[in-house]
Amino acid sequence: MRILYSTLGYKPAYCLGGPILSVSAVSERLVRKGHKVIVFTSTSNLDTDLNVPVNQPIDVEGVEVWYFKRYEPIKKIFPFFPYLSESVGFLYTPDIKQALNKVMPTVDLAHTQQPYIYPTYATAKSAIQNKKPLFYHQRGAFNSKRLDFRGLKKRIYIASIEKPIMHKAITLIALTEEERNDYRRLGVRTYCEIIPNGIDPTFYHAEPEYESLKKFKLSDNQKVILFLGRLHPTKGIDILFKAFLKISSFFPDAVLVLAGPDECNIEEKLKHSAKGSGLENRIIFPGMVEGRDKINLLARADMFCLPSISEGFSTAVLEAMASATPVLLSSGCHFSEVESRQAGWVVEGGIDEWARKLTVLLKESELLKKTGKNARELVRTKYSLDNTVDKLEAVYIEGVNRHNAIIKHKR
């Protein structure tokens, strides 16, 4: 099959978070299975732009990627307006239209990843106009708690732009059952399949290369609590930070690592608070961590924490689990299976509840190790990239056949 993806960004735009990892991994695996994958995306890397050729196909690990320059005139005029600076933006990429006119007629299907942005809007409209089967992925964007964040703007956009597209898609993709329910709560009844993210578990290991961890200034006897993701209020970063402040005096060997891009300019505020509490050496902000550094940091951590208000299906959680690191998650991560499989824990509540759970677990080294082994096994058996791609491939074939039957019936 010839498959066209449209997404907010593509590697190496890792500052945009999990979708960059999951979309690129799936794309490369589909290519290895003999499919042609074309990606239309922006040059965005959050607050910077990738230095890549634009408006032309580029081979990225076997995937044909077209980067289009993004324009955000309003954000440039008002760069310090929080409502705009804390958003990835609309990613207006006007040059994409001409390329779509050329490429869309040649593909078997189009799959858009993420609402609210111009590349996916333009691709969806082109697919519909060219009578190509459209697969639509929301990636957690329609969760009720996320819709409370800048809710009026989002609901207007969904009603006027996204819902008409979803109604015309052949298949909606959900990462979890909760996401399928989110579609239904919006009044969209289009056929939907659940396909969780997957990773290649062989890429991760349970023991770190300690030499590479010297830059993080972590000693062998420390208990490492790791957050890895965008530093953003919706990720619950304040909850974890304040919970650590509450328990830090009881565990002098514990350190908190808050790794990730500072999307909302909150790192300095947190650093100031850490210094005021005398914890500037025990709360570490390494910034964006990639490659071997990330792999080794995940393996070194004693636990991975994500108190997110709402997640689609976090790739970072899967990466931690594949590294034999147990996970401590909020209910907003929609991954209760970690408890039933004894691979981690779900915390209901805020700062006090997180502080209590951290207090219990920091005393249980053997429990953490055992739970980490269970986590690694869960990813290996259920959330491998091969499983994800096999199911996605089957969904594509079914959707294309159903679309063709509908077109034939209309004739």
C-alpha positions as CSV (number, residue, x, y, z in Angstrom):
1,M,0.0,0.0,0.0
2,R,0.9,3.6,-0.5
3,I,0.2,5.4,2.8
4,L,0.1,9.1,3.4
5,Y,0.6,10.4,7.0
6,S,0.0,13.9,8.1
7,T,1.3,15.1,11.5
8,L,2.4,18.1,13.4
9,G,6.1,17.3,13.2
10,Y,8.5,14.5,12.4
11,K,11.9,13.5,13.7
12,P,14.2,15.0,14.7
13,A,11.5,17.2,16.1
14,Y,11.7,15.4,19.5
15,C,10.7,18.5,21.5
16,L,7.1,17.9,20.3
17,G,6.9,14.8,22.4
18,G,5.6,11.2,22.1
19,P,3.8,11.5,18.7
20,I,7.1,12.1,16.9
21,L,8.4,8.8,18.3
22,S,5.3,6.7,17.7
23,V,4.5,8.0,14.2
24,S,8.1,7.6,13.0
25,A,8.5,4.1,14.5
26,V,5.3,2.9,12.9
27,S,6.2,4.5,9.6
28,E,9.6,2.8,9.5
29,R,8.2,-0.6,10.4
30,L,5.5,-0.3,7.7
31,V,8.3,0.4,5.2
32,R,10.1,-2.7,6.4
33,K,6.9,-4.7,5.7
34,G,7.0,-3.5,2.1
35,H,4.7,-0.5,2.2
36,K,5.4,3.0,0.8
37,V,5.0,5.6,3.5
38,I,4.9,9.3,2.8
39,V,4.7,11.9,5.6
40,F,3.5,15.5,5.2
41,T,4.5,17.6,8.2
42,S,5.7,21.0,9.4
43,T,9.2,22.2,10.3
44,S,8.1,22.8,13.9
45,N,10.2,21.6,16.8
46,L,8.1,23.4,19.4
47,D,9.7,26.9,19.7
48,T,12.2,26.4,17.0
49,D,12.2,25.2,13.4
50,L,14.1,22.2,12.0
51,N,16.9,23.1,9.6
52,V,15.7,20.8,6.8
53,P,15.0,21.1,3.1
54,V,11.3,22.1,2.5
55,N,8.7,21.4,-0.1
56,Q,10.4,18.3,-1.4
57,P,10.7,14.6,-0.5
58,I,13.5,13.6,1.8
59,D,14.5,10.0,2.8
60,V,14.4,9.7,6.6
61,E,15.2,6.1,7.5
62,G,13.4,4.8,4.4
63,V,10.3,7.0,4.9
64,E,9.6,9.7,2.3
65,V,9.1,12.9,4.4
66,W,8.0,16.3,3.1
67,Y,8.7,19.2,5.5
68,F,6.7,22.4,5.0
69,K,7.7,25.7,6.5
70,R,5.3,26.8,9.2
71,Y,4.0,30.3,9.6
72,E,2.7,31.6,13.0
73,P,2.2,35.4,12.4
74,I,0.1,35.9,15.5
75,K,2.6,34.2,17.7
76,K,5.4,36.3,16.2
77,I,3.5,39.5,16.8
78,F,2.7,38.6,20.4
79,P,5.5,36.2,21.5
80,F,5.0,36.8,25.2
81,F,1.2,36.3,25.3
82,P,0.8,33.1,27.4
83,Y,-2.3,31.9,25.5
84,L,-0.2,31.7,22.3
85,S,3.3,31.0,23.6
86,E,2.1,27.9,25.5
87,S,0.6,26.4,22.3
88,V,2.3,24.6,19.4
89,G,0.2,26.8,17.2
90,F,-1.9,26.2,14.1
91,L,1.2,25.3,12.1
92,Y,0.0,27.0,9.0
93,T,1.9,25.5,6.1
94,P,0.4,27.0,2.9
95,D,2.9,25.1,0.6
96,I,1.4,21.8,1.6
97,K,-1.7,22.3,-0.7
98,Q,0.3,22.1,-4.0
99,A,2.1,19.0,-2.8
100,L,-1.2,17.4,-1.8
101,N,-2.6,18.0,-5.3
102,K,0.3,16.1,-6.7
103,V,0.6,13.2,-4.1
104,M,-2.9,12.5,-2.9
105,P,-4.2,10.9,-6.2
106,T,-1.3,8.4,-6.0
107,V,-1.9,7.0,-2.5
108,D,-4.2,4.2,-1.3
109,L,-5.1,5.9,2.0
110,A,-4.5,9.0,4.2
111,H,-4.0,8.9,7.9
112,T,-4.1,12.2,9.9
113,Q,-2.5,12.4,13.3
114,Q,-3.7,15.1,15.7
115,P,-6.5,17.7,15.3
116,Y,-6.3,21.5,15.5
117,I,-3.5,22.0,13.0
118,Y,-3.4,23.0,9.4
119,P,-1.3,20.0,8.0
120,T,-3.9,17.5,9.1
121,Y,-6.8,19.7,8.2
122,A,-5.5,20.2,4.6
123,T,-4.7,16.5,4.2
124,A,-8.1,15.4,5.4
125,K,-9.9,17.8,3.0
126,S,-7.7,16.6,0.1
127,A,-8.4,13.0,0.9
128,I,-12.2,13.6,1.0
129,Q,-12.1,15.5,-2.3
130,N,-10.0,12.8,-4.0
131,K,-12.3,10.1,-2.6
132,K,-9.5,8.4,-0.7
133,P,-10.1,6.5,2.5
134,L,-9.4,8.7,5.5
135,F,-8.2,7.3,8.9
136,Y,-8.4,9.9,11.7
137,H,-6.3,9.8,14.9
138,Q,-7.0,12.2,17.8
139,R,-4.2,11.1,20.1
140,G,-5.9,12.1,23.3
141,A,-6.9,15.6,22.2
142,F,-10.6,15.1,22.9
143,N,-10.4,14.0,26.5
144,S,-12.8,15.9,28.6
145,K,-10.1,17.3,30.9
146,R,-8.1,18.5,28.0
147,L,-11.1,20.2,26.5
148,D,-11.4,22.2,29.7
149,F,-8.0,23.7,28.9
150,R,-8.7,26.6,26.5
151,G,-12.1,24.9,26.1
152,L,-14.2,27.5,24.2
153,K,-11.7,27.8,21.4
154,K,-11.3,24.0,21.1
155,R,-15.1,23.3,21.1
156,I,-15.8,25.9,18.4
157,Y,-13.0,24.5,16.3
158,I,-14.2,20.9,16.8
159,A,-17.8,21.7,15.9
160,S,-16.9,23.6,12.8
161,I,-13.8,21.9,11.5
162,E,-13.1,18.5,13.1
163,K,-16.5,16.9,13.4
164,P,-17.4,17.2,9.7
165,I,-14.1,15.6,8.9
166,M,-14.6,12.8,11.4
167,H,-18.0,12.1,10.0
168,K,-16.5,11.5,6.6
169,A,-13.5,9.4,7.7
170,I,-13.7,5.7,7.0
171,T,-12.2,4.8,10.4
172,L,-11.4,6.6,13.6
173,I,-8.3,5.4,15.5
174,A,-8.3,5.4,19.3
175,L,-5.3,4.7,21.6
176,T,-7.6,3.4,24.4
177,E,-11.2,2.6,25.2
178,E,-11.4,6.0,26.9
179,E,-10.5,7.7,23.6
180,R,-13.3,5.8,21.8
181,N,-15.7,7.1,24.4
182,D,-14.4,10.6,23.8
183,Y,-15.4,10.3,20.1
184,R,-18.9,9.2,21.2
185,R,-19.2,12.0,23.7
186,L,-18.7,14.4,20.8
187,G,-21.6,12.8,19.0
188,V,-19.4,11.1,16.4
189,R,-20.5,7.6,15.5
190,T,-17.9,6.8,12.8
191,Y,-16.5,3.3,12.9
192,C,-13.6,3.2,15.4
193,E,-10.7,0.8,16.2
194,I,-8.5,0.8,19.2
195,I,-4.8,0.5,18.5
196,P,-2.4,1.4,21.4
197,N,1.1,2.8,20.8
198,G,3.9,0.2,20.7
199,I,7.7,0.3,21.0
200,D,10.6,-2.0,20.1
201,P,11.4,-3.4,23.6
202,T,14.8,-4.7,22.3
203,F,15.9,-1.1,22.0
204,Y,15.9,-0.7,25.8
205,H,17.8,-2.4,28.6
206,A,17.3,-2.9,32.3
207,E,20.9,-2.0,33.4
208,P,22.3,1.5,32.6
209,E,25.8,2.3,31.3
210,Y,26.8,4.2,34.4
211,E,29.6,6.1,32.6
212,S,27.0,7.9,30.5
213,L,25.2,9.0,33.7
214,K,28.0,11.1,35.1
215,K,26.6,14.2,33.4
216,F,23.5,13.9,35.5
217,K,25.6,13.8,38.7
218,L,23.7,10.7,40.0
219,S,25.5,8.6,42.6
220,D,25.0,4.8,42.8
221,N,23.3,4.9,46.1
222,Q,20.6,7.4,45.2
223,K,16.9,6.6,44.7
224,V,16.0,8.2,41.3
225,I,12.4,9.4,40.7
226,L,12.1,10.2,37.0
227,F,9.7,12.4,35.1
228,L,10.4,12.5,31.3
229,G,8.2,14.6,29.1
230,R,7.3,18.1,28.3
231,L,7.4,20.4,31.3
232,H,3.8,21.5,31.0
233,P,0.9,22.0,33.5
234,T,-1.2,19.3,31.9
235,K,1.5,16.8,32.6
236,G,1.0,17.3,36.3
237,I,4.6,18.5,36.8
238,D,3.6,20.7,39.8
239,I,2.0,17.7,41.6
240,L,5.1,15.6,41.4
241,F,7.4,18.5,42.3
242,K,5.4,19.5,45.4
243,A,4.9,15.9,46.5
244,F,8.7,15.5,46.4
245,L,9.1,18.6,48.5
246,K,6.9,17.0,51.1
247,I,8.8,13.8,51.4
248,S,12.3,14.9,50.7
249,S,13.5,15.3,54.3
250,F,12.5,11.7,55.0
251,F,14.5,10.3,52.1
252,P,17.9,12.2,51.9
253,D,19.1,9.7,49.3
254,A,16.2,10.4,46.9
255,V,16.5,12.7,43.9
256,L,13.9,13.9,41.4
257,V,14.9,14.2,37.8
258,L,12.5,16.4,35.7
259,A,13.7,15.8,32.1
260,G,12.2,17.4,29.1
261,P,11.7,20.6,27.1
262,D,10.4,23.6,29.1
263,E,7.3,24.2,27.0
264,C,5.6,26.7,29.3
265,N,8.6,28.5,30.8
266,I,8.1,27.0,34.2
267,E,11.6,25.5,34.8
268,E,13.0,28.7,36.4
269,K,10.0,28.9,38.8
270,L,10.6,25.3,39.9
271,K,14.3,25.9,40.2
272,H,13.7,28.9,42.4
273,S,11.4,26.9,44.6
274,A,13.8,24.0,44.8
275,K,16.6,26.4,45.9
276,G,14.4,28.0,48.5
277,S,13.8,24.6,49.9
278,G,17.5,23.7,49.9
279,L,17.0,21.0,47.3
280,E,18.7,22.5,44.3
281,N,21.2,19.6,44.3
282,R,18.4,17.0,44.6
283,I,16.0,18.2,41.9
284,I,17.7,17.9,38.5
285,F,16.6,19.6,35.3
286,P,18.7,18.1,32.5
287,G,16.4,19.5,29.7
288,M,15.7,17.5,26.6
289,V,17.3,14.0,26.9
290,E,17.7,11.9,23.8
291,G,19.4,8.8,22.4
292,R,21.7,6.8,24.7
293,D,21.3,9.3,27.5
294,K,17.6,8.8,27.6
295,I,17.9,5.0,27.4
296,N,20.4,4.9,30.3
297,L,18.4,7.4,32.4
298,L,15.3,5.3,32.0
299,A,17.2,2.2,33.1
300,R,18.8,4.0,36.0
301,A,15.5,5.3,37.5
302,D,14.0,3.5,40.4
303,M,10.6,4.6,39.4
304,F,9.0,6.6,36.6
305,C,6.2,9.1,37.5
306,L,3.6,10.7,35.3
307,P,0.8,12.6,37.1
308,S,-0.7,13.8,33.9
309,I,-4.2,15.3,33.8
310,S,-4.8,13.5,30.6
311,E,-2.8,11.3,28.2
312,G,-3.6,9.5,25.0
313,F,-1.2,6.5,25.5
314,S,2.2,7.7,26.7
315,T,5.2,6.4,24.8
316,A,7.4,7.5,27.6
317,V,5.5,5.2,30.0
318,L,6.1,2.2,27.6
319,E,9.8,3.2,27.4
320,A,10.2,3.2,31.1
321,M,8.5,-0.2,31.5
322,A,10.6,-1.6,28.7
323,S,13.6,-0.5,30.8
324,A,12.4,-2.6,33.8
325,T,11.4,0.6,35.6
326,P,8.1,0.5,37.5
327,V,5.6,3.3,36.7
328,L,3.6,5.5,39.0
329,L,0.7,7.0,37.0
330,S,-2.3,9.2,37.4
331,S,-5.7,7.9,36.4
332,G,-5.5,10.4,33.6
333,C,-2.9,8.2,31.9
334,H,-5.7,5.6,31.2
335,F,-3.4,2.7,31.9
336,S,-5.0,0.8,34.8
337,E,-3.6,-2.4,33.4
338,V,-0.3,-1.6,35.1
339,E,-1.9,-2.5,38.4
340,S,-3.7,-5.7,37.3
341,R,-0.4,-6.9,35.8
342,Q,1.6,-5.7,38.8
343,A,3.8,-3.5,36.6
344,G,3.1,-0.2,38.4
345,W,0.6,1.8,40.3
346,V,-2.2,4.3,39.7
347,V,-2.6,7.2,42.1
348,E,-6.0,8.8,42.5
349,G,-5.7,12.3,43.8
350,G,-3.3,15.2,44.1
351,I,-0.2,16.2,46.0
352,D,-0.9,14.4,49.3
353,E,-1.8,11.1,47.6
354,W,1.4,11.2,45.5
355,A,3.5,12.0,48.5
356,R,2.0,9.1,50.5
357,K,2.6,6.7,47.6
358,L,6.2,7.9,47.1
359,T,6.8,7.4,50.8
360,V,5.6,3.8,50.7
361,L,7.5,2.8,47.6
362,L,10.8,4.5,48.5
363,K,11.0,2.0,51.4
364,E,10.4,-1.0,49.1
365,S,13.5,-1.6,47.0
366,E,12.7,-5.2,46.3
367,L,9.1,-4.5,45.4
368,L,10.3,-1.8,42.9
369,K,12.7,-4.3,41.2
370,K,10.0,-7.0,41.0
371,T,7.4,-4.6,39.6
372,G,10.0,-3.4,37.1
373,K,10.5,-6.9,35.8
374,N,6.8,-7.3,35.4
375,A,6.6,-4.0,33.5
376,R,9.3,-5.1,31.1
377,E,7.5,-8.4,30.4
378,L,4.1,-6.6,29.8
379,V,5.6,-4.4,27.1
380,R,7.4,-7.4,25.5
381,T,4.3,-9.5,25.3
382,K,1.6,-6.9,24.6
383,Y,2.9,-3.5,23.6
384,S,5.6,-4.3,21.1
385,L,5.8,-2.3,17.9
386,D,5.3,-5.4,15.8
387,N,1.9,-6.0,17.5
388,T,0.8,-2.4,16.9
389,V,1.9,-2.4,13.2
390,D,0.3,-5.8,12.5
391,K,-3.1,-4.5,13.9
392,L,-2.8,-1.2,12.1
393,E,-2.0,-2.9,8.8
394,A,-5.2,-5.1,9.2
395,V,-7.3,-2.0,10.0
396,Y,-6.0,-0.3,6.9
397,I,-6.9,-3.2,4.7
398,E,-10.4,-3.5,6.2
399,G,-11.0,0.2,5.9
400,V,-9.8,0.5,2.3
401,N,-12.0,-2.5,1.3
402,R,-15.0,-1.0,3.0
403,H,-14.3,2.4,1.5
404,N,-14.1,0.9,-2.0
405,A,-17.3,-1.1,-1.5
406,I,-19.1,2.1,-0.5
407,I,-17.8,4.0,-3.6
408,K,-18.8,1.1,-5.8
409,H,-22.3,1.0,-4.3
410,K,-22.8,4.7,-4.8
411,R,-22.0,4.3,-8.5
